[in-house]
Amino acid sequence: MKPVPHVGVLAPYALADLPPELTSLAQNESFRPPSPKAVEAARGALSDAHLYPDPDWTALRSVIAAVHGVPEQAVLCGAGSMELIGALAASYLGSTDRMLTTEYAYLYFRTATQLSGAAFDLVGERDLTVDVDALIAAARPETKIVFVANPGNPTGTRIDRDALVRLRDGLAEDVLLVIDEAYGEFSDGAEASTFDLVERGNTMVLRTLSKAYGCAGLRVGWGVFPTAIATELRKVLNPNNVSGVSQSVAAAVMSDQAYMCETVSMTADLRDRFATRLRGVGLKVPVSATNFVLIVFSTDQAAAEADQALRGEGIGMRGMGGYGLPHCLRATIGDAATMDRAAACLERIVGVGR
Ligand SMILES: *Cc1c(COP(=O)(O)O)cnc(C)c1O
């Protein structure tokens, strides 16, 4: 039996091949479990497991609206933000349309596009950072959606709000701009949020519980959408997409902003200390606004050797060959002891070559 052609040509999803005995720094999971409020909320929700979940995510949406000052009706929730990315592609990318993003953008943007049978264009980044002018110049009449992860994964770099506004102003009105802020909590408060751009009617902002909130296993993402787009996405989303337990836990952990902010600040401290040590032995580490860093080695072989040495220390980072960055490793920020071990290992092997 043959699948449809645009599925047949896709490569199987490749997770980092990490033996279970390794400590994983490969998936950008939080090193810290979710707020203790999570367990309490889950216990309560489990006794309602005979019921289908709330298709309107009412309690969760009201917490999101209160925390971020966005209208409740503009919020849609997904089984991870990946489901929302997939629903956007399914709703707006036909076989003659094109998606536009940057060369090191989150790979699922491409996968979702391919699953819709559409094509994509990639533009170069500048110094591992999204280049807004290159995106504007590369948009063609067939371009229907532009995806920008800000901060980027796997680069960790961030462009400011002014650059995003310039991008929006430079694109045609009928091009949808999707701003994926999976790591947005790591720079919330640094400048005005981007949620107000949604009022333009052609722009949307995605967030997730998987990173700063430490709930990757729950599969909860959300976004703020223009009304007309939300109406279409609703047709595509599974009406029971987020389980009752996940909705309850997500509402509880988002209500505990103090805990999440503490996670973000602990993570940022560990990240910056780790990056400083690596820069100290001459490794290039772009400034990250996330819970991971990209480590740039001088050659592909140096990255592969570092990966082997780290595995010898029981630590598994993510190789970046799939992103066209075979000379890089991406390191999720783990606990202090793990990051110390990883930094010491890299200092040892990189130091030897100098
Ligand atoms: C982790 C990540 C996501 C996916 O998150 P889920 O909500 O777990 O599906 C989306 N975009 C980027 C850029 C990410 O790094």
The ligand as a Tripos MOL2 file, in Angstrom:
@<TRIPOS>MOLECULE
LIG
   15    15     1     0     0
SMALL
NO_CHARGES

@<TRIPOS>ATOM
      1 C1          9.3650   23.1460   21.6560 C.3       1 LIG1
      2 C2          8.8960   24.0020   20.5440 C.ar      1 LIG1
      3 C3          7.5690   23.9540   20.0720 C.ar      1 LIG1
      4 C4          6.6200   22.8410   20.3900 C.3       1 LIG1
      5 O1          6.1090   22.8030   21.5600 O.3       1 LIG1
      6 P1          4.8610   21.8910   21.9850 P.3       1 LIG1
      7 O2          3.9590   22.8870   22.5750 O.co2     1 LIG1
      8 O3          5.4660   20.9320   22.9360 O.co2     1 LIG1
      9 O4          4.2640   21.2250   20.7790 O.co2     1 LIG1
     10 C5          7.1630   24.8600   19.1120 C.ar      1 LIG1
     11 N1          8.0250   25.7410   18.5980 N.ar      1 LIG1
     12 C6          9.3070   25.8020   18.9840 C.ar      1 LIG1
     13 C7         10.1980   26.8080   18.3680 C.3       1 LIG1
     14 C8          9.7850   24.9250   19.9630 C.ar      1 LIG1
     15 O5         11.0720   24.9500   20.3070 O.3       1 LIG1
@<TRIPOS>BOND
     1     1     2 1
     2     2     3 ar
     3     2    14 ar
     4     3     4 1
     5     3    10 ar
     6     4     5 1
     7     5     6 1
     8     6     7 2
     9     6     8 1
    10     6     9 1
    11    10    11 ar
    12    11    12 ar
    13    12    13 1
    14    12    14 ar
    15    14    15 1
@<TRIPOS>SUBSTRUCTURE
     1 LIG1         1 GROUP 0 **** ****
